[in-house]
């Protein structure tokens, strides 16, 4: 019988359990988008996860969404990540880098350049900047000839990630960022081969994944998706058709996994599970929603055909989450005020459960 603690073969890796640490922005990077010793300690503390997916890492300066986030587009950034991946591996863990191009969810005060997107349509809401939240600016619509360059940026970052010691990469295709913007029917108003019908709206995602597979191999490439999600004001029409078409193309590329968020109804998500023949990582609750993933949610989705289950907030406050889940021990609450405040408080200060001898 498959349980959360059954091992799993993912590409060239053997995962000792099916618990995945979901990618979570923590804005603890140093100036220049450099990873830090505190980040090495943070991820190493959580290395009992079957797989860790890092916070979103920008593949280029123009791809940076928030201040204080790390990058993978300079030699210095690559060097700064090596102690992080080494610390995870020394503790017996496995770690993928999530590659995140923010697209229109950015600001010139953060990057020094105007954000880009599929169309000149601003995101809904305020974006983070070095001086505080500001209204999302109107992005510059990418010219058709520019789009392939941004698709390739994921592949270039993936090469750097492997050079930095990561076991693979996850493309951030969810939550209203660049890939999600191209999938959208209201952020993407293009009339060229990257917009309009479903076959065109999935093209950017497929090209980004294909370039990454060519760069580092299918076994090292995953993608995260949020079907029907409305983050940053994106909307999607024909959700089931859109994602079934995308999953069909991803299956041809034989990527290591698809990571789905619970942004659609369960019937739709189960249909997408059936449409996807490969490894499925399932995030059972809405990211940043009112509920935090627990053991019951994990078991439910394993029963529905998911292979791996990702946990987000629970991993922030419980570095030993796998052991707590295995022993049915209490899950400590997270202090939301420390998510993005910087420093080690609320980052390295959560302790493991005190186990009796």
C-alpha beads as a LAMMPS data file, in Angstrom:
LAMMPS data file: protein, C-alpha beads

357 atoms
356 bonds

1 atom types
1 bond types

-500.0 500.0 xlo xhi
-500.0 500.0 ylo yhi
-500.0 500.0 zlo zhi

Masses

1 110.0

Atoms # bond

1 1 1 0.000 0.000 0.000
2 1 1 1.355 3.420 -0.984
3 1 1 1.658 5.916 1.859
4 1 1 3.225 9.315 2.319
5 1 1 6.339 7.524 3.564
6 1 1 6.791 5.090 0.692
7 1 1 9.900 5.763 -1.381
8 1 1 9.560 7.003 -4.954
9 1 1 11.794 7.052 -8.019
10 1 1 11.851 10.499 -9.643
11 1 1 14.070 10.682 -12.714
12 1 1 17.516 9.739 -11.496
13 1 1 16.649 10.280 -7.826
14 1 1 15.275 7.946 -5.190
15 1 1 13.086 9.926 -2.809
16 1 1 12.844 8.325 0.649
17 1 1 9.287 9.619 1.073
18 1 1 6.592 11.412 -0.914
19 1 1 6.674 14.677 1.030
20 1 1 7.738 17.672 -1.051
21 1 1 8.658 21.049 0.389
22 1 1 6.783 23.518 -1.807
23 1 1 8.508 26.632 -3.177
24 1 1 7.938 29.651 -0.921
25 1 1 9.238 33.177 -1.330
26 1 1 11.119 34.285 1.808
27 1 1 13.078 37.341 0.473
28 1 1 16.261 36.596 2.435
29 1 1 18.761 36.950 -0.427
30 1 1 21.691 39.351 -0.171
31 1 1 22.318 42.278 -2.510
32 1 1 22.864 41.187 -6.085
33 1 1 20.459 38.270 -5.709
34 1 1 22.995 36.159 -3.805
35 1 1 22.113 33.151 -1.666
36 1 1 23.330 33.371 1.934
37 1 1 24.603 31.104 4.739
38 1 1 21.211 31.499 6.455
39 1 1 19.524 30.138 3.331
40 1 1 21.875 27.152 3.431
41 1 1 20.885 26.487 7.038
42 1 1 17.164 26.940 6.288
43 1 1 17.068 24.390 3.484
44 1 1 19.434 21.974 5.230
45 1 1 17.122 21.935 8.274
46 1 1 14.357 20.616 6.002
47 1 1 16.395 18.022 4.100
48 1 1 14.325 15.075 5.343
49 1 1 11.717 16.047 2.748
50 1 1 11.623 13.642 -0.166
51 1 1 12.278 16.664 -2.356
52 1 1 12.797 20.368 -1.659
53 1 1 11.738 22.916 -4.275
54 1 1 13.472 26.210 -3.621
55 1 1 11.894 29.630 -3.491
56 1 1 11.408 31.274 -6.873
57 1 1 14.740 32.220 -8.448
58 1 1 14.824 34.831 -11.213
59 1 1 16.441 33.776 -14.508
60 1 1 17.307 37.364 -15.464
61 1 1 17.222 40.850 -13.993
62 1 1 14.086 41.718 -15.944
63 1 1 12.550 38.492 -14.648
64 1 1 12.884 39.548 -10.990
65 1 1 9.530 40.096 -9.309
66 1 1 10.261 41.029 -5.698
67 1 1 13.205 42.738 -4.012
68 1 1 15.312 40.436 -1.849
69 1 1 14.898 37.379 -4.051
70 1 1 17.808 35.265 -5.342
71 1 1 18.904 34.848 -8.945
72 1 1 20.584 32.355 -11.231
73 1 1 21.854 34.595 -14.017
74 1 1 25.357 35.611 -12.854
75 1 1 28.463 33.651 -11.938
76 1 1 28.374 35.185 -8.454
77 1 1 24.842 33.929 -7.915
78 1 1 25.819 30.427 -9.009
79 1 1 28.742 30.427 -6.577
80 1 1 26.498 31.635 -3.746
81 1 1 24.101 28.718 -4.264
82 1 1 26.763 26.011 -4.050
83 1 1 26.971 26.063 -0.225
84 1 1 23.160 25.821 -0.106
85 1 1 22.922 22.728 -2.286
86 1 1 25.969 21.205 -0.573
87 1 1 24.341 21.663 2.842
88 1 1 21.133 19.979 1.675
89 1 1 23.063 17.078 0.160
90 1 1 25.232 16.731 3.268
91 1 1 22.022 16.248 5.263
92 1 1 20.829 13.584 2.835
93 1 1 18.389 15.759 0.890
94 1 1 17.517 16.543 -2.723
95 1 1 16.711 20.028 -4.040
96 1 1 15.304 21.507 -7.256
97 1 1 15.512 25.233 -8.032
98 1 1 12.248 26.883 -8.957
99 1 1 12.883 29.218 -11.887
100 1 1 10.485 32.153 -11.738
101 1 1 10.171 34.939 -14.312
102 1 1 7.806 37.529 -12.861
103 1 1 6.804 39.061 -16.174
104 1 1 4.400 41.929 -15.496
105 1 1 4.485 41.297 -11.719
106 1 1 7.478 43.541 -11.110
107 1 1 8.423 47.211 -10.875
108 1 1 11.183 49.478 -12.241
109 1 1 12.073 50.450 -8.662
110 1 1 13.051 46.809 -8.075
111 1 1 14.872 46.013 -11.315
112 1 1 15.657 49.362 -12.906
113 1 1 13.790 48.342 -16.046
114 1 1 10.169 48.325 -17.163
115 1 1 8.493 44.937 -16.709
116 1 1 7.499 42.921 -19.768
117 1 1 4.523 40.729 -20.439
118 1 1 2.581 39.125 -23.251
119 1 1 0.462 42.289 -23.552
120 1 1 0.408 45.828 -22.168
121 1 1 -2.047 44.879 -19.411
122 1 1 -1.051 45.567 -15.789
123 1 1 -1.429 43.015 -13.029
124 1 1 -4.194 43.583 -10.508
125 1 1 -2.977 44.838 -7.129
126 1 1 0.174 46.267 -5.638
127 1 1 3.638 44.801 -6.173
128 1 1 6.464 44.837 -3.653
129 1 1 9.265 47.349 -4.206
130 1 1 12.274 48.433 -2.122
131 1 1 10.196 51.355 -0.780
132 1 1 7.021 49.413 -0.120
133 1 1 3.979 48.271 -2.094
134 1 1 3.143 50.199 -5.266
135 1 1 0.488 49.762 -7.957
136 1 1 1.524 47.241 -10.600
137 1 1 2.826 49.159 -13.642
138 1 1 1.715 48.569 -17.194
139 1 1 4.250 46.172 -18.742
140 1 1 5.795 46.530 -22.155
141 1 1 4.309 43.969 -24.526
142 1 1 6.988 41.649 -25.866
143 1 1 7.574 41.749 -29.596
144 1 1 7.116 38.381 -31.294
145 1 1 10.845 38.220 -32.012
146 1 1 11.660 38.754 -28.305
147 1 1 9.468 35.991 -26.890
148 1 1 11.867 33.078 -27.617
149 1 1 14.632 34.870 -25.692
150 1 1 12.492 34.882 -22.554
151 1 1 11.552 31.240 -23.078
152 1 1 15.267 30.397 -23.323
153 1 1 15.997 32.311 -20.111
154 1 1 14.542 29.391 -18.134
155 1 1 16.951 27.009 -19.867
156 1 1 19.966 29.243 -19.256
157 1 1 19.060 29.479 -15.570
158 1 1 18.574 25.710 -15.465
159 1 1 22.134 25.162 -16.710
160 1 1 23.368 27.496 -14.001
161 1 1 21.255 25.686 -11.419
162 1 1 22.837 22.328 -12.253
163 1 1 26.253 24.016 -12.145
164 1 1 25.324 25.303 -8.687
165 1 1 24.578 21.767 -7.496
166 1 1 20.804 21.603 -7.784
167 1 1 19.376 18.194 -8.660
168 1 1 16.965 19.740 -11.148
169 1 1 14.632 22.663 -11.763
170 1 1 10.940 23.455 -11.598
171 1 1 9.628 26.087 -14.009
172 1 1 7.160 28.402 -12.276
173 1 1 4.201 28.210 -14.624
174 1 1 1.655 29.192 -11.967
175 1 1 0.296 32.060 -9.878
176 1 1 0.119 34.831 -12.457
177 1 1 3.809 35.021 -13.374
178 1 1 5.138 35.056 -16.942
179 1 1 4.252 31.536 -18.110
180 1 1 0.857 31.886 -16.424
181 1 1 0.383 35.270 -18.125
182 1 1 0.822 33.663 -21.546
183 1 1 -1.696 30.945 -20.606
184 1 1 -4.173 33.609 -19.521
185 1 1 -7.021 34.906 -21.659
186 1 1 -7.039 38.407 -20.134
187 1 1 -3.304 39.068 -19.565
188 1 1 -2.501 37.688 -23.024
189 1 1 -4.344 39.667 -25.726
190 1 1 -1.887 38.799 -28.481
191 1 1 -2.985 38.056 -32.031
192 1 1 0.257 36.364 -33.127
193 1 1 1.273 32.726 -32.652
194 1 1 1.546 33.206 -28.867
195 1 1 -2.016 34.377 -28.216
196 1 1 -5.656 33.649 -28.934
197 1 1 -6.607 29.973 -29.264
198 1 1 -5.469 27.345 -26.783
199 1 1 -2.772 25.982 -29.098
200 1 1 -1.178 29.431 -29.228
201 1 1 -1.545 30.298 -25.536
202 1 1 0.338 27.160 -24.459
203 1 1 3.180 27.797 -26.908
204 1 1 5.357 29.905 -24.604
205 1 1 5.112 27.327 -21.796
206 1 1 5.986 24.488 -24.171
207 1 1 8.945 26.379 -25.657
208 1 1 10.285 27.253 -22.192
209 1 1 10.027 23.629 -21.053
210 1 1 11.462 22.236 -24.296
211 1 1 14.470 24.566 -24.069
212 1 1 15.026 23.508 -20.463
213 1 1 14.789 19.817 -21.337
214 1 1 17.368 20.382 -24.076
215 1 1 19.608 22.196 -21.575
216 1 1 19.546 19.855 -18.562
217 1 1 17.488 16.804 -19.526
218 1 1 13.861 15.816 -19.004
219 1 1 14.651 13.951 -15.767
220 1 1 15.785 17.244 -14.225
221 1 1 12.840 19.335 -15.417
222 1 1 9.467 19.865 -13.723
223 1 1 6.802 22.563 -13.944
224 1 1 4.289 24.010 -11.496
225 1 1 0.811 25.000 -12.732
226 1 1 -2.290 26.619 -11.213
227 1 1 -5.245 25.665 -13.446
228 1 1 -7.979 28.289 -13.277
229 1 1 -6.006 30.342 -10.756
230 1 1 -6.664 34.085 -10.508
231 1 1 -3.466 35.327 -8.893
232 1 1 -2.525 38.895 -9.831
233 1 1 -5.749 39.197 -11.792
234 1 1 -5.145 36.510 -14.420
235 1 1 -8.136 34.688 -15.846
236 1 1 -8.235 31.592 -18.024
237 1 1 -10.977 30.472 -20.369
238 1 1 -11.414 26.829 -21.383
239 1 1 -9.422 25.690 -18.341
240 1 1 -9.743 21.944 -18.854
241 1 1 -9.047 22.172 -22.592
242 1 1 -6.126 24.541 -22.006
243 1 1 -4.364 22.355 -19.458
244 1 1 -5.153 19.073 -21.179
245 1 1 -3.495 20.457 -24.314
246 1 1 -0.506 21.645 -22.291
247 1 1 -0.141 18.328 -20.464
248 1 1 -0.261 16.492 -23.785
249 1 1 2.717 18.505 -25.018
250 1 1 4.585 18.090 -21.715
251 1 1 4.061 14.327 -21.932
252 1 1 5.828 14.321 -25.298
253 1 1 8.764 16.045 -23.631
254 1 1 8.747 13.400 -20.837
255 1 1 9.385 15.918 -18.066
256 1 1 10.118 14.642 -14.572
257 1 1 6.885 15.900 -13.038
258 1 1 3.962 18.278 -13.141
259 1 1 3.198 20.117 -9.895
260 1 1 -0.477 21.134 -9.648
261 1 1 -2.008 23.595 -7.216
262 1 1 -5.577 23.159 -5.948
263 1 1 -6.804 26.211 -7.845
264 1 1 -9.596 24.380 -9.690
265 1 1 -12.387 22.130 -8.488
266 1 1 -11.487 18.561 -7.653
267 1 1 -13.291 17.143 -10.684
268 1 1 -11.119 19.226 -13.003
269 1 1 -7.937 18.342 -11.143
270 1 1 -8.746 14.613 -11.241
271 1 1 -9.407 14.906 -14.988
272 1 1 -5.988 16.527 -15.407
273 1 1 -4.433 13.708 -13.363
274 1 1 -5.930 11.271 -15.861
275 1 1 -4.635 13.351 -18.768
276 1 1 -1.102 13.374 -17.378
277 1 1 0.743 10.032 -17.636
278 1 1 3.793 11.052 -15.618
279 1 1 4.650 11.901 -12.030
280 1 1 2.154 14.241 -10.375
281 1 1 3.080 16.426 -7.414
282 1 1 -0.122 17.737 -5.814
283 1 1 -0.407 20.812 -3.600
284 1 1 -3.771 19.945 -1.983
285 1 1 -4.851 23.398 -0.742
286 1 1 -5.047 26.861 -2.267
287 1 1 -1.686 28.645 -1.818
288 1 1 -2.042 31.490 0.709
289 1 1 -5.636 30.376 1.293
290 1 1 -7.273 29.837 4.691
291 1 1 -6.309 26.178 5.030
292 1 1 -2.898 24.611 5.595
293 1 1 -2.134 21.184 4.105
294 1 1 -2.350 18.353 6.616
295 1 1 -1.984 14.581 6.641
296 1 1 -5.635 13.998 5.709
297 1 1 -5.286 16.186 2.600
298 1 1 -2.142 14.310 1.614
299 1 1 -3.730 10.894 2.024
300 1 1 -6.812 12.019 0.102
301 1 1 -4.759 13.047 -2.923
302 1 1 -2.571 9.968 -2.812
303 1 1 -5.816 8.051 -3.066
304 1 1 -6.829 10.130 -6.096
305 1 1 -3.648 9.247 -7.936
306 1 1 -1.079 11.868 -6.941
307 1 1 2.447 10.493 -6.564
308 1 1 3.949 13.173 -4.336
309 1 1 2.383 15.771 -2.021
310 1 1 3.760 19.260 -1.489
311 1 1 3.487 21.128 1.796
312 1 1 4.115 24.872 2.047
313 1 1 3.415 26.802 5.245
314 1 1 3.742 23.701 7.428
315 1 1 7.398 23.422 6.388
316 1 1 8.187 26.980 7.477
317 1 1 7.360 26.354 11.127
318 1 1 8.235 22.640 11.187
319 1 1 11.704 21.862 9.831
320 1 1 11.101 18.251 10.895
321 1 1 7.702 18.068 9.202
322 1 1 8.273 14.576 7.799
323 1 1 8.929 13.183 11.268
324 1 1 5.894 15.005 12.685
325 1 1 3.651 13.617 9.966
326 1 1 5.064 10.110 10.431
327 1 1 4.462 10.212 14.173
328 1 1 1.110 12.052 14.039
329 1 1 2.703 14.783 16.154
330 1 1 1.392 18.353 16.450
331 1 1 2.155 20.715 13.557
332 1 1 3.452 24.002 14.957
333 1 1 1.726 27.185 13.705
334 1 1 3.578 29.634 11.471
335 1 1 4.044 33.327 12.256
336 1 1 2.838 34.994 9.054
337 1 1 4.388 38.323 10.052
338 1 1 7.852 36.814 9.502
339 1 1 7.261 35.550 5.954
340 1 1 9.024 38.448 4.237
341 1 1 10.579 40.487 7.040
342 1 1 14.175 39.360 6.453
343 1 1 16.632 38.190 9.088
344 1 1 16.776 34.852 10.854
345 1 1 13.757 35.337 13.153
346 1 1 10.893 33.246 11.838
347 1 1 13.354 31.668 9.418
348 1 1 15.907 29.672 11.396
349 1 1 14.271 29.983 14.810
350 1 1 11.645 27.238 14.490
351 1 1 12.772 24.125 16.326
352 1 1 12.238 20.430 15.835
353 1 1 9.816 18.521 18.074
354 1 1 11.368 17.382 21.339
355 1 1 11.310 13.627 21.040
356 1 1 11.541 11.503 24.165
357 1 1 14.462 9.113 24.484

Bonds

1 1 1 2
2 1 2 3
3 1 3 4
4 1 4 5
5 1 5 6
6 1 6 7
7 1 7 8
8 1 8 9
9 1 9 10
10 1 10 11
11 1 11 12
12 1 12 13
13 1 13 14
14 1 14 15
15 1 15 16
16 1 16 17
17 1 17 18
18 1 18 19
19 1 19 20
20 1 20 21
21 1 21 22
22 1 22 23
23 1 23 24
24 1 24 25
25 1 25 26
26 1 26 27
27 1 27 28
28 1 28 29
29 1 29 30
30 1 30 31
31 1 31 32
32 1 32 33
33 1 33 34
34 1 34 35
35 1 35 36
36 1 36 37
37 1 37 38
38 1 38 39
39 1 39 40
40 1 40 41
41 1 41 42
42 1 42 43
43 1 43 44
44 1 44 45
45 1 45 46
46 1 46 47
47 1 47 48
48 1 48 49
49 1 49 50
50 1 50 51
51 1 51 52
52 1 52 53
53 1 53 54
54 1 54 55
55 1 55 56
56 1 56 57
57 1 57 58
58 1 58 59
59 1 59 60
60 1 60 61
61 1 61 62
62 1 62 63
63 1 63 64
64 1 64 65
65 1 65 66
66 1 66 67
67 1 67 68
68 1 68 69
69 1 69 70
70 1 70 71
71 1 71 72
72 1 72 73
73 1 73 74
74 1 74 75
75 1 75 76
76 1 76 77
77 1 77 78
78 1 78 79
79 1 79 80
80 1 80 81
81 1 81 82
82 1 82 83
83 1 83 84
84 1 84 85
85 1 85 86
86 1 86 87
87 1 87 88
88 1 88 89
89 1 89 90
90 1 90 91
91 1 91 92
92 1 92 93
93 1 93 94
94 1 94 95
95 1 95 96
96 1 96 97
97 1 97 98
98 1 98 99
99 1 99 100
100 1 100 101
101 1 101 102
102 1 102 103
103 1 103 104
104 1 104 105
105 1 105 106
106 1 106 107
107 1 107 108
108 1 108 109
109 1 109 110
110 1 110 111
111 1 111 112
112 1 112 113
113 1 113 114
114 1 114 115
115 1 115 116
116 1 116 117
117 1 117 118
118 1 118 119
119 1 119 120
120 1 120 121
121 1 121 122
122 1 122 123
123 1 123 124
124 1 124 125
125 1 125 126
126 1 126 127
127 1 127 128
128 1 128 129
129 1 129 130
130 1 130 131
131 1 131 132
132 1 132 133
133 1 133 134
134 1 134 135
135 1 135 136
136 1 136 137
137 1 137 138
138 1 138 139
139 1 139 140
140 1 140 141
141 1 141 142
142 1 142 143
143 1 143 144
144 1 144 145
145 1 145 146
146 1 146 147
147 1 147 148
148 1 148 149
149 1 149 150
150 1 150 151
151 1 151 152
152 1 152 153
153 1 153 154
154 1 154 155
155 1 155 156
156 1 156 157
157 1 157 158
158 1 158 159
159 1 159 160
160 1 160 161
161 1 161 162
162 1 162 163
163 1 163 164
164 1 164 165
165 1 165 166
166 1 166 167
167 1 167 168
168 1 168 169
169 1 169 170
170 1 170 171
171 1 171 172
172 1 172 173
173 1 173 174
174 1 174 175
175 1 175 176
176 1 176 177
177 1 177 178
178 1 178 179
179 1 179 180
180 1 180 181
181 1 181 182
182 1 182 183
183 1 183 184
184 1 184 185
185 1 185 186
186 1 186 187
187 1 187 188
188 1 188 189
189 1 189 190
190 1 190 191
191 1 191 192
192 1 192 193
193 1 193 194
194 1 194 195
195 1 195 196
196 1 196 197
197 1 197 198
198 1 198 199
199 1 199 200
200 1 200 201
201 1 201 202
202 1 202 203
203 1 203 204
204 1 204 205
205 1 205 206
206 1 206 207
207 1 207 208
208 1 208 209
209 1 209 210
210 1 210 211
211 1 211 212
212 1 212 213
213 1 213 214
214 1 214 215
215 1 215 216
216 1 216 217
217 1 217 218
218 1 218 219
219 1 219 220
220 1 220 221
221 1 221 222
222 1 222 223
223 1 223 224
224 1 224 225
225 1 225 226
226 1 226 227
227 1 227 228
228 1 228 229
229 1 229 230
230 1 230 231
231 1 231 232
232 1 232 233
233 1 233 234
234 1 234 235
235 1 235 236
236 1 236 237
237 1 237 238
238 1 238 239
239 1 239 240
240 1 240 241
241 1 241 242
242 1 242 243
243 1 243 244
244 1 244 245
245 1 245 246
246 1 246 247
247 1 247 248
248 1 248 249
249 1 249 250
250 1 250 251
251 1 251 252
252 1 252 253
253 1 253 254
254 1 254 255
255 1 255 256
256 1 256 257
257 1 257 258
258 1 258 259
259 1 259 260
260 1 260 261
261 1 261 262
262 1 262 263
263 1 263 264
264 1 264 265
265 1 265 266
266 1 266 267
267 1 267 268
268 1 268 269
269 1 269 270
270 1 270 271
271 1 271 272
272 1 272 273
273 1 273 274
274 1 274 275
275 1 275 276
276 1 276 277
277 1 277 278
278 1 278 279
279 1 279 280
280 1 280 281
281 1 281 282
282 1 282 283
283 1 283 284
284 1 284 285
285 1 285 286
286 1 286 287
287 1 287 288
288 1 288 289
289 1 289 290
290 1 290 291
291 1 291 292
292 1 292 293
293 1 293 294
294 1 294 295
295 1 295 296
296 1 296 297
297 1 297 298
298 1 298 299
299 1 299 300
300 1 300 301
301 1 301 302
302 1 302 303
303 1 303 304
304 1 304 305
305 1 305 306
306 1 306 307
307 1 307 308
308 1 308 309
309 1 309 310
310 1 310 311
311 1 311 312
312 1 312 313
313 1 313 314
314 1 314 315
315 1 315 316
316 1 316 317
317 1 317 318
318 1 318 319
319 1 319 320
320 1 320 321
321 1 321 322
322 1 322 323
323 1 323 324
324 1 324 325
325 1 325 326
326 1 326 327
327 1 327 328
328 1 328 329
329 1 329 330
330 1 330 331
331 1 331 332
332 1 332 333
333 1 333 334
334 1 334 335
335 1 335 336
336 1 336 337
337 1 337 338
338 1 338 339
339 1 339 340
340 1 340 341
341 1 341 342
342 1 342 343
343 1 343 344
344 1 344 345
345 1 345 346
346 1 346 347
347 1 347 348
348 1 348 349
349 1 349 350
350 1 350 351
351 1 351 352
352 1 352 353
353 1 353 354
354 1 354 355
355 1 355 356
356 1 356 357
